[in-house]
Amino acid sequence: MQELDYVKIGNRIRQIRKVKGWSQDKLAKKCGISLNFMGHIERGTRKMSMDTFVTLCRELEINADALLWGDMQPWEVTIQGMWGKQEQEDDDSYEMYIRIMKSVADIMKKKV
């Protein structure tokens, strides 16, 4: 069984946060945790609860595997890997499918 590397997990969280242009304070507030604790999470010096981990995944819009193991593929690549990219003439229907799936995901986030 692969062991969790909390320093690497924290670095991934920091990278995604910075890509989004968020401060540590902004992400901490979105997750309902203190700025101090967010700093510890990003440095890998403290472990977070499962609830905090799930909230981080939701707020950062990243799947758990990406944070835990470094599988940093965007969700479009994940979907393409599962179903394969449609042929060129089907690009419009594929793009519509992606928009529908994003809408469903947004609705599900609001229900949680």
Residue pairs with C-beta under 8 A, 6 or more apart in sequence:
2 69
4 68
5 44
6 44
6 45
6 47
7 43
7 44
8 44
8 70
9 41
9 44
9 67
9 68
10 41
10 42
10 43
10 44
11 42
11 44
12 66
12 67
12 70
12 72
13 27
13 41
13 42
13 56
13 60
13 67
14 42
16 60
16 62
17 24
17 27
17 42
17 60
20 60
24 35
24 38
24 39
24 42
25 35
25 38
27 38
27 56
27 59
27 60
28 34
28 35
28 37
28 38
30 55
30 59
31 38
31 52
31 55
31 56
31 59
32 55
33 41
33 48
33 52
37 46
37 48
40 46
41 48
41 52
41 56
48 56
53 64
53 67
54 64
56 67
57 63
57 64
57 67
58 109
58 112
60 67
63 71
63 75
63 78
65 71
66 72
66 73
73 81
76 98
79 98
79 101
85 94
86 93
86 94
